[in-house]
Amino acid sequence: MDIVVLDTNVIVSAIYNPHGKYGEVVSMALHEEIELRYSREILEEYADVLARPEHGLSVQEQDLYLRSIIEVGTLVSSIKSDVSIRDESDRKFYDIATTCKAILITGDKDLLSLNDKCVTSVGDYLSEWQRLKKLEFQSRFRELP
């Protein structure tokens, strides 16, 4: 099972479009098809962003989203990397991913421009997930008598 870190833009996009590709990835985490990792700093950013008035979420909705993440995810600490990241506020996501040997799923162009194998876009992650699931199905099908 993949271990993942979800950038805040993935969470927010999933709220706006739960049936889109971002929603699919968050749903995979909530259904424990992938293992979610987060740090206190990441959880604080999720909370800060969800509380912004432009998202129009009630306190109860914000709490529900955060509790859901806490329930299915695992709180971890990171080791600070020495990678040059343009926006230092993104470092917490990258450092958790590299510390946990996780996949950082993001829509952030700065993080994607790192060209690091642990950072991927939502679309690329879902394409690879579906490809591997197809191979797994084909393998099991061949094993049938």
N, C-alpha and C positions, 0 to 999 in steps of 0.2 A: 504494500500500500504506500502510495506517495505521501511524503511529509511536505506540507506547504505552509507558506506565509502569504497572507493576503494583504496587499496594499490597500489603503483606505479607499482609493478610487474604485476598487473592485466591490467593496462593501456598499458604498453609496450608489454606484451604478446598478447593483443588484436590487437595491430598494426601489429605485425608479423603474426598473424593468426586470421584474423577477422571472420572466419567461425568456429573457435574452441570454446571451452567452455568459455575461457576468452573473446573472441569476443562477444559471446552471452550475457554475463553479461553486458559488456559495451554497447552493442546495447540496452539492456533493459533500461539502464540509459538514453541513448540518445533518446529513444522513450518514456521516462517518464513512463515506466511500474513500475519502482522503483524510489524512491526519493534519489537523490545524495546529500551528504553533504561534504563540504571540508572547510579547513581553509586557511589562507594566507600561512602558512608554508607548507601545503600540496601542494598547487598550485605552490609554489616556487620549491618544490622538483620535481613535475611533469615537470616543465619547465627545470630545471637543467638536469634531466635525459634524456628528449627528445632531448636536445641540444648536447648530447654526440656524438662524431663523429662515434662511432661504430653502431649507429642506422641509420645513413645515411639519416636523415630527413632534408629537406630543411627548411629554416626559415619560409617559407609560410606554409609548412605542420605542423611544430611545432605550429605555430600560430593558424591554423585551429583546431587542436586537443584541444588546451587550450581554445579557444573561445567556442568550442562546450561544453566543461565541464562547463565553466562559465555560458553559456546560460541555461543549463538544471539543474545545481546544485544550491545549496544554500550555500552562504558563512556564516560560523558560527565561533564563538570563543569557546574555550574549557576551562574546569576546569582541572588543572593538577591532575592526580591521584597519589596515593602512591604505585601503583603496581610495583613490581620489574620487569624491562624489560631489558634483556641482552644488546640489542642494543638500546641505548637511542634515536637514530634517528627514531626509530619506534614509540616512545611514542606519537607523534603528531596524528597518525592514531588511536591508542587505545583511547587516551583522547577525541578526537572528537566523536568517536563511543559511549563511555560511557556517555559523556555529552548529546548527542542527543538521547540516547537510540536507537542507530542505530546498524546495523550489519556490522562488519568490514570483508570485503571479501578480502582474501589474499592467496598468495602462500608461504608466509614467514614462515619457520618452527619455528623460534623463537616465532613469534606471535601465531602461532597455538599451540605451546607447553604451552601457558598460561592456556589452558583448561578453558577458559572463554566462557560462553554461547554467548557473543556478537561477538566472533571471529570465523569465519568459512572459510573453503576452498571453492574454486570456485565449485568444483564437488559436495560437500555436499550442498551448497546453491542451485545449479540448481536442484538437486534431490528433495530437500524439496519443491522448487518452483513448480516443475512439479507435485508432489504428491498433493499439495494444490490446484492447478489448476484442477486436475482430480476430487478431491472431490467437488470443486465448480461447475464443469460441471455436475457431477452426481446429486448434490442437485438441480440444476436448471432443469435438465431433469425430475426429479421426480415431480416437481411442474407443469409440463405441463398437460393440460387436457387430 
